[in-house]
Amino acid sequence: MKKLWIWLIPLGLMAEPPSVEQLFNVQTVKVKKVTTAYEKSFYGLLKADERRIVDVVPRFGGFVVELYADRIYTRIKKGEALAKVYSPEVFKAKEEYLNSLRYAKKRGNRGMVESAKRKLQLLGIDNNEIVQCTKTGRADPYTLIRAPQSGYLFGKDLFNGSAFNAKSRIFRIVGLENIWVEAKISEPDIPRVMGAKAFSVTTKAVSGTFEAKHPFLYPSIDPQSALATLRLDVKNENGKLMPGMFATLHAKSAPKAMLVLPRRAVIRKMNRWYVFKAGEFEGEYEPVEVSIKPIDNERYAILSGLSEGDEVVNNALFMIDSDAQINGSF
């Protein structure tokens, strides 16, 4: 490219040559250094953390004698009794354990005792129940099914008197002390969002802002909407957030200093980006190749080619039009 000189009227016809700004109303802008941060919001949905979903699946079949966890969505504490059940298989295993204890007292065969105890443990019988059986010397025909973790009862497939089979889910407990937020983001936003340093979540139902951590981008994009799904962990210590709530995810990057110019000051030609830098003399504007990165709808970050304080034409397209009219080229 060449330097661009703009002269409209022969200087000899005027007592005092007008400036380029007077002739073409050329406006310039200086390259500025600003501190900025990427910040954008996305719509999302709160979901239960799958790592805190526990299914209670007994390893034996039986019948419900008394159902304690009889209402869905009630709060459950770890170790709390959910149901009293009768299982012929468990009752038989308890009898075998007691018989092994009696035999070991006479013959000293502790291996048989450990084997019988191990069988009860593999059936999922609570250790306190085994100890009680040892102390009393009596096999209780009933067994308690206890909660493996604290949370809310999200699933219940039993009623008083119900029969159940081994390997069948009878309860589902969901811990909500931590919750997931899943947000939809467009493909162009993926690099910036994944480079963000701070995430927060707000909802219309619950006041306040909740910190979100550990961003994870699902390795697939919806071909119909061209949107990706981003998942983050949200602490829910007060328990106010609930699965199914609509939420807004706010992503923000760390502040960064950069050189910026208005988008209209930069123009693309032959797959390269240029600005018109003011030269040493009035009316002289030199095309300078630059490397850029979009910041927003109004500004570009200048990665190379210019320095802070450099003066460029504010409207690059105007300069190309002017040169094309005068010289027929650019």
N, C-alpha and C positions, 0 to 999 in steps of 0.2 A: 504493500500500500504506500501511498504518497502523502506528503503534507498537503493540507487543504487550505488554500488562500481564498478569501471571499472578497471580491471587489465588484461593486455593482455599477458605479458611475465613474467615468474617467475623471481623475483628480483635477485635470487642468480646467474642467468646466465649473469647478467650485472654488470659492474663495478659501474655504477651509474644509479639508476632507472630513466627511462624517466618519464616525467610528463604526466598527462592525456591528456593535450593539444597536446603533442607531439605524443602520441599513437593514439588517436582518433580525433585529431584536434577539440576538444570541444571548442566552442566559447561561451562566455557569454555576457550578456547584463544587464545593471542596470535599475531598475524601475525608471522612470523619472516622475517628476511632470511638467505638461505643462498647459498652459492656451489656451484653444481652444474654438471654436464656430462652431455650425452647420451652414453650408451655402450651399445652393443648388438653382438651377434655374429650372424653369418649363415653358413650352410653354403655352400661353393663348390667349384669344380673348377678345377684348373690346366690351362691350355691353352698351346700354342705361340703365340708372338706372330706373327701373320700377316705383319707387316712384315719378319720375319726368315726367312721361308720363300722359298727361291729354287729354281725349277725350271731345270735345265740342258736347254735345247732347242736343238740345233744347227740352223743355217740351211742345212745341206747334208745329203745322204744319204751313206751309206758302210757300211763293215764294220769290226768290231772286230778289231784285230790282237792287242792285248794289253790285258787289263782289270786295272787297278791297284786301283781301288776295288771289290773283289770281295766285301766282307762288309757286310751291312746294319748300321746303327747304329754304325759306326766313326766315330772323330773325324777330321774333315777340316780341313786348313788352307787358307787362301786362297792361290790360285796353285798348289796341289798338282795334279800330273797325275792325272787320273781314268782315262783310257784313251788308248791309241794306236790311231788309226783310219786307214783308207785311204778317201779320197773322190776319185773320178774328177774331180768338179767342182772341188775345191780344187787337185788336182794340175794341172789344166789352167790354173787361174787363176795358179798359181805360174809355170808356163811362160810365160804371157802377160806376167807382170811382168818376168821375166828378159829376154824378147825386147824389151820396151819399153826396158829399161836399155841393151841392146846397140844398139838403134836410136838412142837418145838420144845415145850417145857419138859416133855418126857424123853425125847430123843435128841434134843439139842440141834435140830436141823433148821438153822436160821435162813438158809437159802430158800426153803419153801415159803417162809413168811414173807421174805422180800419179793418173791415172785407173785404171791397173792396180793400183796400191797401194791405192787406195780400195776397189776391188772385193774385195780380200783382207780388208780391215778390215770391210767390210759382211758378209762371210761369217763373221765372228767369229774370224778367225785372230789369234792372239796377236802383239803387236808384236815380241817377241823372236824369234819364228819368221820374221817378215818380214826382220828385220835379219840373221839368220843366212843366210837365202836370198840377201841382197844381198852379204854378205861372201864366201860360198863360190862364188857364181855357179852353184849347182846347186839344182834343185828337188827337195826331199825328198818322196818319194811319201807319206810318213806324216805325220800331224798329231796333235798332242796336244790333248786336251780337258781344260781345267784348271778347278779349283773357283773360282767367282766370289766366294765368301765362306767364312769359317770356320764350322764347325758340325758337325752329326752327319748321317750319311747315312741319311735316313729313307725313301728310295725308290731303287730300282735296277731298271731294265728291260733290262739288258744282260748278256750272258755272252760268254765268249771265242768269237769267230767269229760273233757275232750281226750281223745286218744291221739298219740303222736308217734311217728316212726323215727328210727335212727337216721341221722344225716338230713333231717328236714328242719328248715328254719322255723323257729317258733317265736322269736322276738328279734327286733332290730332296734339298736340303741345308737343314737347319733349325738356325738359331742359337738357342741357349738361354741366352745371357748375360742376356737379358731375357725374362720370361715373363708370361703373362696369368693373372689369377684372375677367374673369373666366378661371382658370387654371386646367389642368388635373394632378393629382398626383397619384402615386402608393400606394397601401395599406401599405407597410412597411414605407413609408414616412409620413403617416398621423400623428402619434404621434409627430414626430419631427417638422413638419410644424406647427401644431397647438400649439406647445410650443415655436415657434419662437417669437422674440420680435420686429423685424423690417422687413418690407416688402417694396419693391420698384419695379417700373415698368419701362421698357425701350421699345422703339419701333424703328424700322428702319426708319420710316417716319418722326418722330419728335425727334430732338436732346434733350438731357437732361434726367434726372431721376425724376420720379414722385413718391411721397410717397403714399403707399397704407395702408389702415387701416380697422379695423373691419372684420377680417377673419370669414367667415361662411362656414362650410362644409355642402354640400347638403347631406341629409340623404338617399342616394342611391348610388350604385356603378354599373357601366356599366358591365353586366356579360360577354360581349364579349371582352372588352379590360381590364377588372379588374382595371379600373381607377375610382377614385373619382373626384368630381368637387369642387374646392375651389373658393369662391367668395369674393372679397374685394372691398372697396370703394376707388376711386381715385379722388382727386381734379383736376378739369380741368378749372382752373381760366382763363387761356389765350385762352381756347376754341380750342386748336390745336389738342387735341385727339378726334377721331371720332369713333362711333360704327362701328364694322367690321374690325378694324385694328388688325393685329397680334401683340402680345406683348410677352415679356419675364418677368416672375415674379421671383424676387429674394427674397428668405427667409433667414433670419439670426437670430440665437439665441444670447442671451447675453453671453459674455465670461465667461468661467467657468474653474476653476482649477481642474485637475484630474490626477490620476496616469495612465501611459500608458505603454504598451509593444507591440512589434511587434506581429502580429498574429501567426507567426511561432513559437513563444516562448510558446504558449498555445496549449494544446491538449485536446480533449474530450475523456472520457472513462466512460462507464456505466452512461451516462447522466450527468456526472459531468465534470468540467473543472480543469485541473492541469497544473502546471509548475514544472520544476526541479530546486529547489533552491540550490545554492552552500552551502555546509556544512562547518563545522569547519576545516576539514582536506582536503588536496588536493585529488581530485578524488572522493570526497563524494558529491552526489547530491540527495537531498531528495524531493520526490514528495509532492507538497503542493497544496491543493485544493483552488481554487480562485473563486470569483464571477466576471463576466465580463459583459461588454456591448460594442457592436460594435460601433466604431467611424467612420471608413471609410474602404476602401478595404485593408488597410495595418496595422491598429492598433486596439487594444482593450483597453477600459478603465477598470482598475482594481478597482472593487468596494470594495473588501475585500480579506484578505488572505496575502497581502504583504504590505510592507511599502516603502517609498521613499528610494532609495539607495540599496535595496536588489538586489542581483546578481542571475540571473537565466540563464539556458542554452538557447542560442539563437534559437536552433532548437530542439523542444521537440520530434518531430517524430524521429530524429536521436538517441535520448537517448532510446526510446522504441525499436527501431530496434537493438541497441547495446545490451540492456538487454535481448532481446529475443534470440539473437545469443549466448550469454554467459550462461544465466541461464534458458532460455526457458520459462520465465514468466515475468509478469509486474504487 
